[in-house]
């Protein structure tokens, strides 16, 4: 997941579409660990009843929540009934393998409110701009041990239900090997707890960065692998395009959600562990049109995009990509985003393919009149179906 004004280089080749189903490997449950500090303090783990989500919540919906957004949307305003998980972002490692936690990150009211609604809370580690400590930490068995011990103790002390790894990005053969070691060792410690703690990861949307992750081996160590199916175009691309197109159009080399799903299946990730991303934001470009040269790309929350529509920006629907976009009155700026219609199309696609669910970046960005506008649409499109299999 990336922070606002996330800038990265992502070159994604268009992938031939193959769809394979693979037998799900059993999660490895390893007993015990000799890592220091792994044992929970007697009163550290919060005692809580196992609340159950309604039967209608058949798919996974993980909403990312930035700790520094509590002044904008606090725990009382989060609409937990539309979520299965909250990923609180971010903590991160330093070069020595210490877990760095901003004081504002600690938010016990959030965890209490989520657990009362049957929603699990996972701690997201990393995020764009917070990943410099990953390579040196993961390269040393001693530093990995220190880091994993501190991560576990923090989760047990504060009542987190698991951990989300967001290393942006693993980028060499050496880092590939060290990332695999980190995942295996962290998973062993998390799964040794009672109940076992979750391990998820935020994954790059295509092969440019994905080549450095051994998905074929590592998927068995993760509960979910969440592909960040957004930011296909941005300040790092030389042309305008959609932020999160469902399908690739006009042979655009930057890819699409459909390309990413095909790639994930080629890399042997079981559908029951595969999550796709929905952005509650869009990206604008100064350009003469889609797929034409562009400059000055800007980031807009969905709530701000609605204000542009109200001020005279014209609405358009791309039938090929299955997403909307706006054009400013001067016809110099194009803004690609997601709305209820594109969310329904993506949910229908996901259900047809049999993937596990969605991640959302991020749950405070769609507030209109102090209510979420897109989050209910995600839930309804995923869980409310009529007799013809269509969303209501």
BELLINRA-V243307 format. One record per pair of residues at least 4 apart in sequence whose ideal C-beta (glycine too) atoms are under 7 Angstrom apart, sorted by sequence separation. I is the first residue (numbers start at 1). GAP is how many residues later the second one is. D is the distance in Angstrom with one decimal. If there is no record, write none. Layout:
# BELLINRA-V243307
I;GAP;D + I;GAP;D
This chain:
# BELLINRA-V243307
2;4;3.1 + 40;4;4.9 + 53;4;4.3 + 65;4;6.7 + 69;4;5.7 + 70;4;4.9 + 73;4;4.8 + 93;4;6.3 + 94;4;4.9 + 101;4;5.2 + 108;4;6.1 + 109;4;6.1 + 110;4;6.2 + 111;4;6.1 + 112;4;6.4 + 113;4;6.7 + 126;4;5.4 + 133;4;5.4 + 134;4;5.7 + 135;4;6.2 + 140;4;6.4 + 141;4;6.4 + 142;4;6.6 + 143;4;6.1 + 144;4;6.1 + 145;4;6.2 + 146;4;6.5 + 147;4;6.2 + 148;4;6.3 + 149;4;6.3 + 150;4;6.2 + 151;4;6.5 + 152;4;6.2 + 153;4;5.9 + 154;4;6.2 + 171;4;5.9 + 172;4;6.8 + 173;4;6.7 + 174;4;6.4 + 175;4;5.9 + 176;4;6.7 + 177;4;6.7 + 178;4;6.4 + 179;4;6.3 + 180;4;6.4 + 181;4;6.2 + 182;4;5.9 + 183;4;6.0 + 184;4;6.5 + 185;4;6.9 + 186;4;6.2 + 187;4;5.8 + 188;4;6.4 + 193;4;5.1 + 206;4;6.0 + 207;4;5.4 + 214;4;5.4 + 215;4;5.6 + 218;4;6.6 + 233;4;4.8 + 237;4;6.5 + 245;4;6.9 + 248;4;5.6 + 255;4;4.3 + 257;4;6.5 + 258;4;6.5 + 259;4;6.3 + 260;4;6.3 + 261;4;6.6 + 262;4;6.5 + 263;4;6.4 + 265;4;6.8 + 269;4;6.2 + 270;4;6.9 + 288;4;4.8 + 300;4;4.8 + 302;4;6.8 + 304;4;6.9 + 305;4;6.7 + 306;4;6.5 + 307;4;6.4 + 309;4;5.5 + 318;4;6.9 + 327;4;5.8 + 328;4;6.2 + 338;4;4.6 + 339;4;7.0 + 340;4;6.4 + 341;4;6.7 + 342;4;6.3 + 343;4;6.1 + 344;4;6.3 + 345;4;6.4 + 346;4;6.2 + 347;4;6.2 + 348;4;6.2 + 349;4;6.3 + 367;4;6.9 + 372;4;6.3 + 374;4;6.5 + 375;4;6.8 + 376;4;6.0 + 377;4;6.0 + 378;4;6.3 + 379;4;5.8 + 380;4;4.6 + 385;4;5.7 + 386;4;5.3 + 33;5;5.2 + 40;5;5.2 + 73;5;6.6 + 93;5;6.9 + 101;5;6.8 + 114;5;4.1 + 126;5;5.0 + 155;5;4.0 + 170;5;4.8 + 191;5;4.5 + 204;5;3.7 + 213;5;6.9 + 255;5;6.6 + 264;5;4.6 + 269;5;5.2 + 287;5;5.3 + 300;5;5.1 + 308;5;4.4 + 318;5;5.7 + 328;5;4.2 + 338;5;6.0 + 350;5;4.8 + 367;5;6.4 + 368;5;4.5 + 385;5;6.7 + 93;6;6.4 + 94;6;5.4 + 137;6;4.7 + 138;6;6.2 + 170;6;5.9 + 190;6;6.5 + 204;6;5.2 + 219;6;6.2 + 287;6;6.7 + 309;6;6.2 + 366;6;5.3 + 385;6;6.2 + 386;6;5.6 + 93;7;6.9 + 114;7;5.0 + 136;7;6.9 + 137;7;6.5 + 190;7;4.0 + 203;7;6.9 + 233;7;6.7 + 248;7;6.3 + 287;7;3.8 + 317;7;5.3 + 318;7;6.3 + 327;7;5.9 + 366;7;5.0 + 384;7;6.0 + 91;8;5.8 + 92;8;5.2 + 126;8;6.7 + 155;8;6.6 + 233;8;3.6 + 248;8;4.3 + 286;8;6.3 + 316;8;6.5 + 350;8;7.0 + 366;8;4.0 + 384;8;4.8 + 91;9;6.2 + 170;9;4.8 + 190;9;5.4 + 232;9;6.5 + 233;9;6.3 + 247;9;5.3 + 285;9;3.8 + 286;9;5.0 + 315;9;6.4 + 316;9;5.3 + 325;9;5.8 + 326;9;4.4 + 366;9;6.2 + 91;10;4.9 + 111;10;5.1 + 137;10;5.3 + 232;10;6.5 + 233;10;6.3 + 246;10;6.2 + 248;10;6.8 + 264;10;5.5 + 286;10;4.5 + 325;10;6.1 + 381;10;4.5 + 110;11;6.9 + 232;11;6.6 + 241;11;5.9 + 245;11;4.4 + 246;11;5.0 + 247;11;5.1 + 248;11;5.8 + 315;11;6.1 + 316;11;6.5 + 325;11;4.6 + 380;11;6.1 + 151;12;6.1 + 167;12;6.7 + 187;12;5.1 + 231;12;6.6 + 232;12;6.5 + 245;12;6.8 + 246;12;6.2 + 285;12;5.1 + 314;12;6.5 + 363;12;6.3 + 380;12;6.6 + 186;13;6.4 + 230;13;5.6 + 232;13;6.4 + 241;13;5.8 + 244;13;6.5 + 284;13;6.6 + 313;13;4.3 + 314;13;4.9 + 323;13;6.5 + 324;13;6.4 + 91;14;6.2 + 230;14;4.2 + 283;14;5.6 + 284;14;4.6 + 313;14;6.5 + 229;15;5.9 + 261;15;6.8 + 283;15;7.0 + 313;15;5.3 + 323;15;6.2 + 324;15;5.4 + 283;16;6.1 + 284;16;6.2 + 313;16;6.9 + 237;17;6.1 + 309;17;6.5 + 312;17;5.0 + 324;17;6.9 + 281;18;6.1 + 282;18;5.1 + 308;18;6.1 + 324;18;6.1 + 360;18;6.7 + 88;19;7.0 + 257;19;6.1 + 281;19;6.2 + 323;19;4.5 + 63;20;5.0 + 281;20;5.2 + 322;20;6.1 + 358;20;6.1 + 61;21;6.6 + 65;21;5.4 + 67;21;6.1 + 201;21;5.7 + 233;21;5.7 + 280;21;6.9 + 281;21;6.2 + 61;22;5.2 + 62;22;6.8 + 65;22;7.0 + 67;22;6.9 + 88;22;6.7 + 199;22;6.6 + 200;22;6.1 + 203;22;5.3 + 205;22;5.5 + 232;22;4.7 + 280;22;4.9 + 61;23;5.3 + 62;23;4.2 + 63;23;5.7 + 64;23;4.7 + 65;23;5.5 + 66;23;5.4 + 163;23;6.9 + 199;23;5.6 + 200;23;5.7 + 203;23;6.2 + 205;23;5.4 + 232;23;5.5 + 282;23;5.5 + 322;23;4.6 + 60;24;5.2 + 65;24;6.8 + 199;24;5.8 + 200;24;4.5 + 201;24;5.6 + 202;24;5.2 + 203;24;4.9 + 204;24;6.5 + 205;24;5.3 + 232;24;6.7 + 60;25;6.9 + 62;25;5.4 + 64;25;5.4 + 198;25;4.8 + 201;25;6.7 + 203;25;6.7 + 357;25;6.9 + 200;26;6.1 + 202;26;5.7 + 57;27;6.0 + 163;27;6.5 + 205;27;6.9 + 308;27;6.9 + 86;28;5.4 + 162;28;6.6 + 229;28;4.6 + 305;30;6.6 + 53;31;6.2 + 229;31;5.1 + 343;31;6.4 + 347;31;7.0 + 75;32;7.0 + 91;32;6.0 + 123;32;6.3 + 305;32;5.2 + 80;33;6.9 + 86;33;5.9 + 88;33;6.1 + 92;33;6.1 + 134;33;4.7 + 227;33;5.2 + 75;34;4.8 + 80;34;5.9 + 85;34;6.4 + 90;34;5.4 + 91;34;5.3 + 92;34;5.7 + 163;34;6.8 + 179;34;6.7 + 180;34;5.4 + 187;34;4.2 + 340;34;6.8 + 343;34;4.9 + 347;34;3.4 + 67;35;6.7 + 75;35;4.3 + 84;35;6.5 + 85;35;4.8 + 86;35;4.8 + 87;35;5.2 + 88;35;5.9 + 89;35;4.1 + 90;35;6.7 + 162;35;4.4 + 169;35;5.8 + 183;35;5.4 + 244;35;5.3 + 300;35;6.4 + 302;35;6.5 + 343;35;5.7 + 347;35;5.1 + 68;36;5.9 + 81;36;6.6 + 83;36;5.3 + 84;36;7.0 + 88;36;6.3 + 90;36;6.2 + 131;36;5.5 + 161;36;6.4 + 162;36;2.7 + 163;36;5.7 + 164;36;4.6 + 165;36;4.5 + 166;36;4.1 + 176;36;4.5 + 243;36;6.0 + 67;37;5.4 + 70;37;6.5 + 80;37;3.8 + 85;37;6.1 + 87;37;4.6 + 90;37;3.9 + 123;37;4.8 + 131;37;5.2 + 144;37;6.6 + 148;37;5.8 + 152;37;5.4 + 161;37;5.8 + 162;37;6.1 + 164;37;6.7 + 175;37;6.3 + 176;37;6.7 + 180;37;6.8 + 184;37;5.9 + 227;37;6.1 + 340;37;4.3 + 344;37;4.6 + 67;38;4.3 + 75;38;4.6 + 89;38;5.6 + 92;38;3.9 + 95;38;5.3 + 122;38;6.3 + 125;38;6.4 + 144;38;5.6 + 148;38;5.2 + 162;38;6.9 + 164;38;6.5 + 171;38;6.9 + 176;38;6.3 + 180;38;6.1 + 183;38;5.2 + 343;38;5.6 + 80;39;4.8 + 92;39;6.9 + 94;39;4.5 + 121;39;5.7 + 122;39;5.9 + 125;39;6.7 + 126;39;6.5 + 127;39;5.2 + 139;39;5.1 + 243;39;5.4 + 252;39;5.9 + 67;40;6.2 + 90;40;5.4 + 93;40;3.9 + 97;40;4.5 + 121;40;5.6 + 122;40;4.4 + 123;40;5.6 + 124;40;4.1 + 125;40;5.8 + 126;40;3.8 + 128;40;5.2 + 135;40;5.7 + 138;40;3.8 + 169;40;4.2 + 172;40;6.5 + 243;40;4.6 + 92;41;6.1 + 93;41;5.9 + 95;41;4.5 + 120;41;3.9 + 122;41;6.1 + 123;41;6.8 + 125;41;6.4 + 126;41;5.1 + 127;41;7.0 + 138;41;6.0 + 144;41;5.9 + 148;41;5.5 + 171;41;5.8 + 250;41;5.7 + 95;42;6.9 + 122;42;4.9 + 124;42;5.5 + 126;42;6.4 + 155;42;6.1 + 170;42;4.3 + 97;43;6.9 + 138;43;6.8 + 170;43;5.6 + 348;43;6.9 + 93;44;4.5 + 138;44;4.6 + 225;44;5.6 + 290;44;6.6 + 347;44;6.6 + 240;45;3.8 + 289;45;6.7 + 97;46;3.1 + 286;46;5.9 + 96;47;6.3 + 97;47;6.6 + 111;47;6.7 + 229;47;4.9 + 230;47;5.3 + 240;47;3.8 + 286;47;5.6 + 287;47;5.4 + 344;47;5.4 + 98;48;6.8 + 99;48;6.3 + 111;48;5.1 + 225;48;5.6 + 227;48;6.8 + 229;48;4.3 + 285;48;6.9 + 97;49;4.0 + 206;49;5.2 + 219;49;6.7 + 224;49;5.3 + 225;49;6.2 + 226;49;4.1 + 227;49;5.7 + 228;49;4.9 + 230;49;4.0 + 234;49;5.4 + 240;49;7.0 + 241;49;6.5 + 284;49;5.5 + 285;49;5.4 + 97;50;4.2 + 108;50;6.9 + 205;50;6.6 + 219;50;5.0 + 223;50;6.9 + 225;50;6.9 + 227;50;6.3 + 233;50;6.4 + 240;50;5.9 + 241;50;5.9 + 284;50;6.7 + 99;51;4.1 + 216;51;6.3 + 219;51;6.4 + 222;51;6.3 + 224;51;5.2 + 226;51;6.7 + 240;51;6.6 + 284;51;4.0 + 98;52;6.4 + 99;52;5.5 + 106;52;6.9 + 215;52;4.1 + 216;52;4.6 + 239;52;5.6 + 240;52;5.9 + 101;53;6.8 + 206;53;6.8 + 210;53;6.8 + 215;53;6.4 + 239;53;6.1 + 282;53;5.4 + 283;53;5.9 + 93;54;5.4 + 206;54;6.1 + 215;54;5.6 + 219;54;6.1 + 239;54;5.7 + 240;54;3.8 + 282;54;5.5 + 99;55;6.1 + 205;55;4.7 + 238;55;6.5 + 239;55;5.4 + 282;55;2.8 + 207;56;6.1 + 206;57;5.9 + 210;57;6.9 + 279;59;5.8 + 64;60;6.7 + 278;60;6.2 + 235;62;4.2 + 303;62;6.5 + 306;62;6.3 + 1;63;5.2 + 234;63;5.3 + 302;63;5.4 + 303;63;6.3 + 51;64;6.6 + 301;64;4.1 + 302;64;4.5 + 303;64;5.3 + 51;65;6.7 + 53;65;4.6 + 278;65;6.2 + 303;65;5.8 + 51;66;6.8 + 52;66;5.7 + 48;67;5.0 + 51;67;3.5 + 278;68;6.4 + 249;71;4.0 + 249;72;5.3 + 302;72;6.0 + 247;73;6.3 + 247;74;5.7 + 276;74;6.0 + 246;75;6.2 + 247;75;6.1 + 122;76;5.8 + 242;76;7.0 + 245;76;3.7 + 246;76;4.1 + 87;77;5.0 + 246;77;6.4 + 120;78;6.9 + 122;78;6.4 + 245;78;5.6 + 242;79;5.1 + 244;79;6.5 + 276;79;6.2 + 275;80;7.0 + 278;80;5.2 + 280;80;6.2 + 242;81;5.3 + 274;81;4.6 + 275;81;5.6 + 277;81;6.9 + 280;81;6.7 + 271;82;6.9 + 274;82;5.6 + 275;82;5.3 + 276;82;5.7 + 277;82;5.0 + 278;82;5.3 + 279;82;5.6 + 280;82;6.3 + 271;83;4.7 + 273;83;6.1 + 275;83;6.1 + 271;84;5.2 + 272;84;5.5 + 275;84;5.2 + 277;84;6.4 + 281;84;5.4 + 271;85;6.8 + 280;85;3.9 + 280;86;4.5 + 1;88;6.2 + 257;89;6.5 + 261;92;6.1 + 243;93;4.6 + 240;94;5.3 + 242;94;4.3 + 243;94;6.4 + 244;94;5.9 + 261;94;6.9 + 280;94;5.5 + 246;99;5.8 + 246;100;5.7 + 278;100;6.2 + 246;103;6.2 + 36;109;6.9 + 35;110;5.1 + 38;111;6.0 + 45;111;5.1 + 37;112;3.7 + 44;112;4.9 + 35;113;5.8 + 36;113;5.3 + 37;113;7.0 + 44;113;4.8 + 46;113;3.6 + 35;114;5.1 + 38;114;5.5 + 45;114;6.8 + 37;116;5.3 + 40;116;4.3 + 8;120;6.6 + 6;122;4.5 + 1;123;6.9 + 3;124;6.0 + 2;125;6.7 + 3;125;5.1 + 1;126;5.8 + 2;126;3.8 + 3;126;5.9 + 230;131;6.7 + 224;132;6.3 + 226;133;4.4 + 38;151;5.6 + 35;154;6.0 + 33;155;5.9 + 33;156;5.0 + 30;158;4.3 + 33;159;5.7 + 8;160;7.0 + 32;160;6.1 + 30;161;6.1 + 31;161;6.1 + 29;162;5.2 + 30;162;6.0 + 27;164;6.8 + 60;164;6.6 + 62;164;6.8 + 1;165;5.7 + 2;166;6.9 + 28;192;6.5 + 12;193;6.6 + 27;193;6.6 + 28;193;7.0 + 12;194;3.5 + 13;194;6.4 + 12;195;6.8 + 25;195;4.1 + 12;196;5.7 + 11;197;4.9 + 10;198;6.0 + 1;201;5.3 + 62;213;6.8 + 60;215;6.2 + 10;221;6.5 + 6;225;6.6 + 10;226;6.3 + 1;227;6.5 + 9;227;5.0 + 7;228;5.3 + 8;228;6.1 + 2;229;6.7 + 7;229;6.3 + 14;234;5.9 + 14;237;6.7 + 14;239;6.1 + 13;240;6.4 + 12;241;7.0 + 14;241;6.5 + 12;242;5.6 + 12;243;3.7 + 19;243;6.9 + 15;244;5.2 + 18;244;6.2 + 14;245;6.2 + 17;245;4.3 + 20;245;5.2 + 19;246;5.6 + 22;246;5.4 + 24;246;4.5 + 15;247;5.4 + 18;247;6.7 + 15;248;5.2 + 18;248;5.8 + 22;248;5.5 + 24;248;5.7 + 21;250;6.7 + 78;285;6.6 + 73;291;4.1 + 72;292;5.6 + 79;293;5.1 + 82;293;4.9 + 5;294;5.4 + 73;294;6.3 + 82;294;5.7 + 4;295;5.7 + 64;295;6.8 + 69;295;4.6 + 60;296;5.1 + 61;296;5.6 + 64;296;6.4 + 66;296;6.1 + 79;296;5.8 + 82;296;6.7 + 59;297;6.6 + 60;297;3.1 + 61;297;5.6 + 62;297;4.6 + 63;297;4.6 + 64;297;5.2 + 65;297;6.5 + 82;297;3.9 + 59;298;4.1 + 62;298;6.9 + 64;298;4.3 + 65;298;5.5 + 64;299;6.6 + 65;299;6.9 + 63;300;3.8 + 61;317;6.0 + 61;318;6.4 + 61;321;6.7 + 59;323;4.7 + 59;324;6.7 + 58;325;5.9 + 57;326;6.1 + 56;327;4.9 + 1;360;5.0
